[in-house]
Every structure is written in structure tokens, then in C-alpha cells.
């Protein structure tokens, strides 16, 4: 099965991203990501035998034990790849909490000898794939804040018209509103 570990997004952030996608539809051509699929990938694992899922669940539990829920605020739009076939994404104003969490998740994966895509981490939410950005003009993006409090091991099914993500195991980060 195809797996990844991601931070789930709170409704205010998800709604702002859907609004940004709606604005982009008027000026950018490409394949839009469905709003129910928005997430921040911490580690992409690829194809994994089902019998390894319990190990991954334990590793995710250990990686998250020292992390608390944290506030996040959407930042600017960015892209990966060529301007005529780009991946368009929206980032966050503060990358540090995501980077720390991703580092701990990846460290636990390495500890159990698990391979994953080890590209340098950048917290972002993919909005579009195969986006044609050759016009050079992007609208301003919607801003929102929310609390990141849930980290999940997902299975990704690519057999249909669009990816379907199924949660296999989730960890709720300790939440204390006095922290903010």
C-alpha cells in the first residue's frame, strides 16, 4: 500500500485554501487538488507492505510524544517545477514547528530502518498539479490561522479519478490554549 505521514489541517485553514483555489480557477489552468485532500506531508513513504504498518504506527507515536499542538498561519503561494507544468502550493509564515515535527518523524523512520523520500522538507499544501504559470500573474492568496493538532499515517489510493486518502493511525498533539 502507498503511505505517507501528514499534518491534518483545521477547518479555517482548509476553507481559506479552498477559497484561494476558487480564485485561481479563473486565471490558472491545471489539475486542482480537492479541498478534502489538503494536508502537509511530513514524510512520503511510497509502497509499504501491510505487515509494516504497526511499526509505522509506533514510530509515529514516538515522534509526536514531545510535540504540542501549535498555531499555524498561511503564507505566500509558491511553486515547484517548470512554470508551464508546475506544482502550485501555499506555504506557512512560520516553518519551524512543521520542520521540527518532520525531523522527528523522519528520525523515527530512520531508527526503524524505514526508507522514505528524503527531499529537504518545506511545509506547504499542494493546491494544483500541472499548473500553467506562464502568464506570471497570480492572485493574492487567502490568509487564515488555525491550530495544528493531528498527525496521521495515511494510505493513498490512486486507482480512481482522484487520490483517496484513508487515515490508518492518528496522533493528537497535546493542546493547551495558554501556550498561545
C-alpha positions in Angstrom: 0.0 0.0 0.0 1.1 3.6 -0.7 1.6 5.6 2.5 2.6 9.0 3.8 2.6 10.8 7.2 1.0 14.2 7.3 -0.3 17.0 9.5 -4.0 17.4 9.1 -5.4 21.0 8.7 -8.0 22.7 10.8 -11.2 23.9 9.1 -10.3 27.7 9.0 -7.1 26.9 7.0 -8.8 24.3 4.8 -11.6 26.8 4.0 -9.1 29.6 3.1 -7.2 27.2 0.8 -10.5 26.2 -0.9 -11.2 30.0 -1.4 -7.7 30.5 -2.9 -8.3 27.6 -5.2 -11.5 29.1 -6.3 -9.8 32.4 -7.2 -7.0 30.5 -9.0 -9.5 28.7 -11.2 -10.2 32.0 -13.0 -6.6 32.6 -14.0 -4.5 29.3 -13.9 -5.1 26.1 -15.8 -4.1 22.8 -14.2 -5.3 19.9 -12.0 -6.7 21.2 -8.7 -6.4 19.2 -5.5 -9.7 18.6 -3.8 -10.1 20.6 -0.6 -10.8 17.4 1.4 -7.3 16.2 0.4 -5.3 19.2 1.7 -2.6 18.3 4.2 1.1 19.0 5.0 3.2 15.9 4.1 5.9 15.3 6.8 7.2 12.1 5.2 6.3 10.3 2.0 6.8 6.5 2.3 5.7 5.2 -1.0 4.8 1.5 -1.3 4.9 -0.3 2.0 4.0 -3.9 2.9 0.9 -4.0 5.1 2.7 -6.0 7.8 4.9 -3.0 8.5 2.0 -0.6 9.4 2.2 -1.5 13.2 5.9 -0.4 13.2 5.0 2.9 11.5 2.2 3.5 14.0 4.7 3.0 16.9 7.3 5.3 15.2 4.6 8.0 14.7 3.6 7.8 18.3 7.2 8.1 19.4 7.9 11.0 17.0 4.9 13.0 18.3 5.4 12.4 22.0 7.4 15.6 22.6 5.3 17.8 20.4 2.4 20.0 21.4 -0.4 21.4 19.1 0.8 24.6 17.5 -0.6 27.7 15.8 -0.1 28.0 12.0 -0.8 30.9 9.6 -0.9 30.6 5.9 1.8 32.4 3.9 2.5 33.0 0.3 2.0 31.0 -2.9 5.0 29.2 -4.4 5.7 26.5 -7.0 8.0 23.6 -7.7 9.0 22.6 -11.3 8.7 24.3 -14.6 6.4 27.3 -14.9 4.3 25.5 -17.6 3.9 22.3 -15.6 4.3 23.4 -12.0 3.1 22.2 -8.7 1.4 25.2 -7.1 1.4 25.4 -3.3 0.7 27.7 -0.4 3.1 27.8 2.5 3.1 29.0 6.1 4.5 32.1 7.7 6.4 30.0 10.3 8.1 26.9 9.0 9.8 26.0 12.3 7.1 23.9 14.1 6.4 21.8 11.0 10.2 21.4 10.3 10.7 20.2 13.9 7.9 17.7 13.7 9.0 16.4 10.3 12.6 16.0 11.6 11.4 13.9 14.5 9.1 11.8 12.2 11.9 11.2 9.8 14.3 10.4 12.6 12.0 7.7 13.9 11.6 6.2 10.4 15.4 6.0 10.1 15.6 4.5 13.5 13.5 1.5 12.4 15.3 1.3 9.1 12.5 2.6 7.0 13.1 4.3 3.7 11.2 7.4 2.7 11.5 10.3 0.2 14.2 12.4 2.0 13.9 15.6 -0.1 14.5 18.7 2.0 11.4 19.4 4.0 9.3 22.5 3.2 5.9 22.9 4.9 3.3 23.5 2.1 -0.1 22.5 0.9 -0.4 21.5 -2.7 -3.2 23.3 -4.5 -2.6 22.3 -8.1 -0.6 20.0 -10.2 0.5 20.5 -13.8 -0.3 24.2 -13.4 0.4 26.6 -16.2 2.0 29.6 -14.6 3.5 31.0 -17.8 1.3 34.2 -17.5 3.4 35.1 -14.4 0.3 36.6 -12.7 -1.0 35.0 -9.6 -3.8 36.5 -7.5 -3.2 37.2 -3.8 -4.0 34.2 -1.7 -6.4 34.0 1.2 -4.9 34.1 4.7 -6.0 32.1 7.7 -4.8 30.8 11.1 -5.5 27.6 12.9 -4.1 25.0 15.3 -2.2 22.0 14.0 -3.1 19.2 16.4 -3.4 16.0 14.5 -0.7 13.9 12.7 -1.8 11.0 10.6 -0.4 8.0 8.8 -2.4 7.9 5.5 -2.9 5.3 2.8 -3.2 6.8 -0.7 -5.3 5.1 -3.3 -4.6 6.4 -6.8 -6.8 4.0 -8.7 -9.8 6.4 -9.2 -10.2 9.8 -10.9 -8.6 11.5 -7.9 -6.5 10.3 -5.0 -8.4 9.0 -2.0 -6.6 9.3 1.4 -7.6 6.9 4.2 -6.4 7.5 7.8 -4.7 4.4 9.2 -3.4 5.9 12.5 -3.6 9.3 14.1 -1.9 11.1 16.9 -3.5 14.0 18.6 -0.9 16.6 19.8 -1.4 17.8 23.3 -3.4 21.1 23.2 -3.0 23.9 25.8 -4.5 27.2 24.7 -2.4 29.0 27.3 0.6 28.3 25.0 -0.6 30.9 22.5 
